[in-house]
């Protein structure tokens, strides 16, 4: 398995104008990573440039540094009145990914119910979004890019719901991105959840969280709540309660030999946190490879 870092890991510094994406890639290269995952928000695109132009510029810089760019990660919502608009936008991003040789595009499926459903149900959402994803997979296949969604957004975050969506789409060019720390947001055991999805995984996010029982007194700033009311706080990879090494070993044993991409979103200072996280991730992958 190969190492990667998502640009999102430094988002706090980029948002505060303390680093730009080019400097972030310099740092990723310094840490000895094999690749960089592009996750770019509209707010960080320089004035006068389109998202497509900026992706091309960043990709050219990554190539100059010797970094692979296997994944383009983008926001979207394929459920609701703007589904077609987001579908068309994703098609445009697939054009750019294909042009740059980026092999995977990850998109969000949805974040919430509309509030107008007679009975809010994740099954109804799957019925609504699956045709859009199937069309997107068709278009992506023409472009030589594989599409994927991840355990993100609460509604389709559990492993069994992800698998339901996977089989509802039923397309060879649609896979799953497995974030090993995100299952806690749906109160699911991460090791068990990952084991269910191993046959469908095309990309892995390395993430860790500190977990606290929901019956405890509120730990305060930095902690959020899971869907079932447990306390969670993202943290340095290897410092939390997620069984990270156990999960990575299971992924490696399954035959997966792709990228494991660090996605840090904790409250710690990002440069220090990412450096420690990457040291831990690299040590774990080295031990698994022995």
Buried (B, 14 or more C-beta within 10 A) or exposed (E): BBBBBBBBBBBBBBEEEEBBBEEBBBBBBEBEBBBBBBBBBEEBBEEEEEBBEBBBBBBEBBEEEEBBBBBBBBBBBBBBEEBEEBBEBBBEBBBBBBEBEBBBBBBBBBBEBEEEEEEEEBEBBBEBBBEBBBBBBEBBBEBEBBBBBBBBBBBBBBBEBBBBBBEBBEBEBBBBBBBBBBBBBBBBEBBEBBBBBBEBBBBBBBBBBBBBEBEEEEEEEBBEEBBEEBBBBBBBBBBBBBBBBBBBBBBBEBEBEBBBBBBBBBEBEBBEBBBBBBBBBBEBBEEBEE
